[in-house]
Amino acid sequence: MRILSIISVIALLPIPVPVSANEPVVESVSPSMASLPVGLEQTPSPLAHQLRAVLRPERTVIVAGEQIWVEFLLINTSDETLVLTLPNCPMVDPDPPVMGLPLEHIFSGKQYRALVIEEVHSLLSGAQSQVDRHPTGPVPLVRLAPRSSVGRLLELTNYYRLLRMGGEYRLVWRPYNGEVESEPIVIRVMPEQQAVIDTNYGLMKMRFYYQQAPLHVKNFVELVEQRFYNFKTIHRVIPGGLIQGGCPRGDGHGLRDDGKRLSAEFSDIPFERGTVGMARAMSDPDSASCQFFICLDRQPSFDGQQTVFGYLVDQESFNTLDKIAALPTSGPPRFRPLEDQKVYIRTISLENVPQERSANPTGAESGSTTQPSQVDPELLPGRAMWPVIPASGPSVLRVLPRSNPATAPADE
């Protein structure tokens, strides 16, 4: 009997099983954690108490057609090393370890989904978009040290076509079979718009440089929506230089009603025929307000010194620009259109950009030919126009020596 009992005890002991050097291994990282997939383990501390999922968008306001980059981040909030694996999926322990979060871990939610996207403000309000992505082979496990993080940037429109359309979207990430859930983020996708400037000499359509000058675009759109520009004038026309308008006083001395000014957003976009910029004070780059100008020809002295935020499109716009540019004026220094030929801005409205985008967003029309402008001799040679708003408030354009534009007087 004694011999049988000993044999019975031996039979109950676990028998070591040899493991091939090439066989995937998942280590136990603490006495309380088994070598099962983390997403399925039954531990005293739920995974959600040890691991935090975070979504970090590069921008929360996007123009339709632009890329939407979001960082998927996992943070180990515990004092133990976590070994992250996918439920019911063959895993490999890569050597060297994987740097960054594998894509399969992002799509490790229920039914191999990553994000739950809900459209909250649109004609399709309440519609949801879920995309699954099944692993096609063994997936690298991730070892996450205590109090550390791992992440990956993902361009979402490659996976979620819904995000290519205008609307407001609520995004939630639920990896590892839904055991971890991020805080929701909201991304607004705006339809790309263009402004239609309706004058008594015709229409001009302007598109925006959303990425290069977001503050100036927002400011201009805001003023258009407030009907600020209705019944204003183009108060200055400098032959071969530019036209300037949008002054609430009509004399170049006006600002927004609230006095708000904008920080400069200089870029490498050249000022060419049809380029739209915002006038500012010579001494203060962060002083643009409401007055805008449109170049009649190339203005290299403006490059990197003025904020460009838009450009004209289509032949009708350039025909209207040419009509205004040809008007007789009072000459220097004010260059006012004559009293019986004033240029009025009847209204500026916004409309969605048609599906066929302009292939040449620099201001010049594709395939068009521009005749040399008749430039006032006073402006040549070596002299440049400079749209400015003096620090005291008024907005003026000066004819200045190009070599030393900082000597511009502060007012008329």
C-alpha positions, 0 to 999 in steps of 0.5 A: 500500500505504501508503495502504491501511494508513492506511485500515485503521488508521483503520477500527479506531479507535472512532467516537464515538457521540452520546448523548442528554441523556435517555439513562441513563449509567453512568460509569466511576469509575476506570481499572480500572472499566468502565461495565458494571453493578457487579454483573457487572464483572470487576475486579482487586478483587471487589465484595465487597472494596469493598462491605459489606452489613450488616443492622441490626435494631431489635430481635432479640426480637419478639412475634408481630404486631409489626412487624419493622424492619431497616436494609439498609446498604451501606458502601463500604470502598474509596477509590473512588466506586462506581456501583451498578447492577442486573444486566441491568436498565435504569438511570437517573441521577436528577437530583437523586440518590436519597437513600437506598437504592432498594428495587430495590437491596435486592431485587437478589440472584439472581432479584431476591431480597433475604433468605434466611430460614431458620427454625432453631427451630420445628416447621418447622425448616429451612424457607426463605422467599425473596421475589422482587421484579422491577423494573417499570421503569428503576431509579435507580443509586446513587453511593456516595462513598469510605468512605461508606454508604447504607441503608434501613429496611424492615418485613419482615412486609410482604414475608415472611409467615413472620416473622409466626409464632413461631419463631427465624429466621436472615436473610442478605442477598445483593444484586447477584446474590449478589456481596455477602453480609451477616453473618447475624442471628437474630431471635426471634419470640415468640408473644404470651402471657398469664398465668393467675393461679389463686387460691382465689377464682378465675382472673385472666388478664393480658396484657403491655405488651411494648413499654412495659415489656420488662424487667418483662415478662421478669422476671415471665415468668421468675419464672412459668417458675421457679414462683416465685409458686406458693403465694404469697399476696395479702397486702394488699387496700386497698378502692378502691385495689389488691391486692398479692401475690407476696411470698415471705415473705407479709408484704411484706418479700420479694424474688426469691431472687437479690435482682435489682432492675429499672430503672424503665420508666415510661410514659404508660399510666394506672393504671386498674381492672385495671392491673398494676404492680410495687411499688418502693421510694419512694426508688429507682425502680430497685428493683422485684423480684417483688411485683406489684399490681392496681388496683381503681380509677383511681389517677392518683398512680401515673401516671408514677411506677410501672411498668405491665407488664400488664392484666387481660382478660375478665369472669371476671378482673374477677369474681375481682378484685371477690371479693378486693377485697370481703374483710374486712381488718385495716384500715390500715396493713397491710390484711391479709386476715383469717386465715380468708379469706387469698388464695392464689396456687395457681399462675401459668401462661402460655398463648398469646393467642387469635387474637382480640385484646382491642380495649381493652388499658387494663385496663377491659373493653370494654362492661362497667360498673364500679360505684363502689368502696366506698372506706375513709374513711381513704383519702379525700379527697386520700390515695393508696395507694403500693406501695413496696419500702423500700431495705432490702428489705421491700415495703409499701403506704403510705396517704400524703398525695398532695401529698407522697408522698416522706415515706413511711416506709421500713418497717412 
